[in-house]
Structure formats: C-alpha cells, structure tokens
Amino acid sequence: MIETTTDFVPGMKISKILGVVRGNTIRSRGVGGHIIAGLESIVGGEISAYVVALNEARTEAYAKMIKEAEKLGADAVINIRFVTSEVMPQAAEMLAYGTAVKLSSGEA
C-alpha cells in the first residue's frame, strides 16, 4: 500500500478512484494526565502528556484509515490529511482521511 500526502504517485497512473477513506478516534486524558499537563503549562514549553496522547490518536486513526482502504482493494491512499477537533471539554477527535485509488503503470 502506497500512502502519500500528494495527489499523485510518481511514475504511476490513477486508474480508478475508490472513494474517500477515513479513520478516527476520540481520546481523553485521565485525571492524572490533566494534573501533569496543568503543571507543565504553568512553567511553559511542551505539554508531554498531550503530545503522547495525540501521537497515539494519530497512529490509531491512520491505521483505521489504511484498514478501510485495504478492504476496498486500494493500491494507494493519496491526499492524506489529519484533522483534530475538540468534541467536548478535555476530549479530542483525531481524524485521518484520504482518497483510496487503484494504480497502473505509466505517468498520469
């Protein structure tokens, strides 16, 4: 499976667009994580508890998107993007999405 943020794959032609694929997850930090994050925000700098949580959420959303593309029989997912949004206080959704395509040899 080829995965890219571009709208093409060098040396390949898009022979069929299978559709938009997506994966998402909603995450919240536990009370302990919020306390640590609160203390880190007082002194400034990176809030490591949230960095870890968002990285895990991004990885999970990405994996779900790829799994959906595989179910469609895609050769590639192009135009991959990520969106993060707050769904309620202290809970965020991570959404990964892209276009699942079939490829053939040759330039577009």
C-alpha angles and dihedrals in degrees: 000000000000114000121191144157091219125089093237142040113230112247093010135096123219103237098176137010109220096186143256116323124195144178128190144176134185117218137185129185118236122243091267091053091051091051092051091045090050092053092047091050090055093060094038131231131084117352098221097190090061094042090057093046094049093046090052091047092049091051092049095047091047092051091050091051092051091048090054090050091050090053088056091050094245122173092201146004112221133186092030113189137174128214127186122195136170110243096180135347108306095000124099134187120221113201125188118189141167144145119280113217143174115231136209133186120277138050119296 
